[in-house]
Amino acid sequence: MEDYVAPVARLVPDALNRNPHTWWEFAPKFFENALGVMGFRVTGLHRFDGLYNGTSPYPMYSLVADRHAP
């Protein structure tokens, strides 16, 4: 996914691209906002290349969040 700074969720397949392998792409900010609604604070964003079909690098990320009771 492109490096969005907005909280974007994108439906990947369309009439021209009927990609059966990926349905959604989510920008990290989407999950940061969703976690914030539930009282979590994102403390880390880690980007890395995963392997698609075991051989092709594919950009991925993981978020680390914490929540303190009020």
C-alpha positions in Angstrom: 0.0 0.0 0.0 1.1 3.5 -0.6 2.4 5.4 2.3 -0.8 7.1 3.3 -0.8 9.6 6.2 -4.7 9.7 6.2 -6.7 6.9 7.9 -7.5 5.1 4.6 -9.1 1.7 4.0 -9.2 0.7 0.4 -11.2 -2.1 -1.3 -8.6 -3.7 -3.6 -10.8 -5.6 -6.1 -12.8 -3.6 -8.7 -14.5 -4.4 -12.0 -11.1 -4.2 -13.8 -8.9 -5.8 -11.1 -10.6 -8.9 -9.7 -7.7 -9.7 -7.4 -8.9 -12.8 -5.4 -5.9 -12.7 -3.1 -6.3 -9.3 -1.4 -9.6 -7.7 -0.4 -8.5 -4.7 1.7 -5.5 -2.4 2.2 -5.3 -0.4 5.4 -3.1 2.6 6.1 -1.5 2.5 9.6 -3.3 5.7 10.5 -6.6 3.8 10.1 -5.7 1.4 12.9 -4.1 4.2 15.0 -7.5 6.0 14.9 -9.5 2.8 15.7 -7.2 1.9 18.6 -7.5 5.5 19.9 -11.3 5.2 20.0 -10.8 2.1 22.3 -8.5 4.0 24.6 -5.2 2.7 23.2 -2.1 4.8 22.3 0.2 3.7 19.5 3.8 3.6 20.7 5.5 2.0 17.7 5.1 1.4 14.0 7.4 -1.2 12.5 7.7 -1.6 8.7 9.2 -4.7 7.2 9.1 -6.8 4.0 7.1 -10.0 4.3 7.3 -12.6 1.6 4.5 -13.2 -0.9 4.4 -16.8 -2.1 7.6 -17.4 -0.2 9.7 -15.4 -2.6 8.5 -11.9 -3.4 9.0 -9.1 -0.9 5.8 -7.3 0.1 5.7 -4.2 2.3 4.0 -4.8 5.6 3.8 -3.1 9.0 2.8 -3.8 12.6 1.6 -1.4 15.3 2.4 -1.6 19.0 -0.1 0.1 21.3 -0.7 0.3 25.0 -3.6 1.2 27.2 -3.6 2.5 30.7 -6.7 2.1 32.9 -8.2 5.5 33.9 
